[in-house]
Structure formats: C-alpha cells, structure tokens
Amino acid sequence: MKISVEISLYPLNENYEQVILDFIANIRQNTHLEVITNGMSTQVFGEIEQVMTSIKEEMTKIYAQQQAILVMKMGRGELKYEQL
C-alpha cells in the first residue's frame, strides 16, 4: 500500500540544521521513496514498509545521540500538494 508522510523534525540542540539535513539525505538514499522538501517539512511517498522502515532507522540513530521531536502526518495514497 502506498502512503504519504509529512515530517517535521525538531532536534533539541544547537546543531539542529545539520541533523535535519542528514536525516533528509539519509531518507533520500532509499531509491524506492520519493522525497520532497520545503521550508517547513519533508514529504515522503512510497510503500508503507519502505517509508516506515526508513523513518524508524533514521530516528533510531538520532535518538541514540540526542533529544528530538518528530511530527508526522500520514495518509493513504500519494497526497501531493498542488502548485498554486
């Protein structure tokens, strides 16, 4: 089943920008996923197993090193924002 996930990551440290950039880059390494970023969030599209496994692996790495908040919205199918 295909899903769409909108993610906002909030690392609770001074080096938050690099943590976010690394998180996005690592999610992009999964070639089965489509990843779209903007100034407020990252959208990930793909099969539920692939999406959730990638997010879990990356958050496990982050949580092993620091505190962070991850906010996710999920929906079934490819729910892409239309360009206005």
Secondary structure, 3 states (H helix, E strand, C coil): CEEEEEEEEEECCCCHHHHHHHHHHHHHCCCCCEEEECCCCEEEEEEHHHHHHHHHHHHHHHHHHCCEEEEEEEEECCCCCCCC
